[in-house]
C-alpha cells in the first residue's frame, strides 16, 4: 500500500475509534486504535518528522486531519472516563445507602 492509501485507511480507523468511544465500546475502540497505529507506523516508518517535511500537500492535509482527530479522541476518552467514574461513585453511594438502610432495619 502506498502512503496515501495507508493514511486514508488510518483516517477511516480514526473515525471508527471516535464512533466506538462515543458508544462506549472500549474494547473495539482499542482494537481499531491498534490497527490505526499499525497503519500510521507503516505510512511514516521510523522517521515521521523527515517524511512529514517532504510530504505532498494533499497527504499533509490527511495527516493534519488525523492529528486533529487524535487530539479530539484524547479529550473525548478523558471525558468518557470521568463520566464512568462519576457513575461508579453514584452507584457505590447507593449501595452504601442500601446497606445502611438494611442494617438499620435489622437493628430494631
C-alpha positions, 0 to 999 in steps of 0.5 A: 500500500502506498502512503496515501492509501495507508493514511486514508485507511488510518483516517477511516480507523480514526473515525471508527475509534471516535464512533466506538468511544462515543458508544462506549465500546472500549474494547473495539475502540482499542482494537481499531486504535491498534490497527490505526497505529499499525497503519500510521507506523507503516505510512511514516516508518521510523522517521515521521518528522523527515517524511512529514517535511517532504510530504505532498500537500494533499497527504499533509492535509490527511495527516493534519486531519488525523492529528486533529482527530487524535487530539479530539479522541484524547479529550473525548476518552478523558471525558468518557472516563470521568463520566464512568467514574462519576457513575461508579461513585453514584452507584457505590453511594447507593449501595452504601445507602442500601446497606445502611438502610438494611442494617438499620432495619435489622437493628430494631 
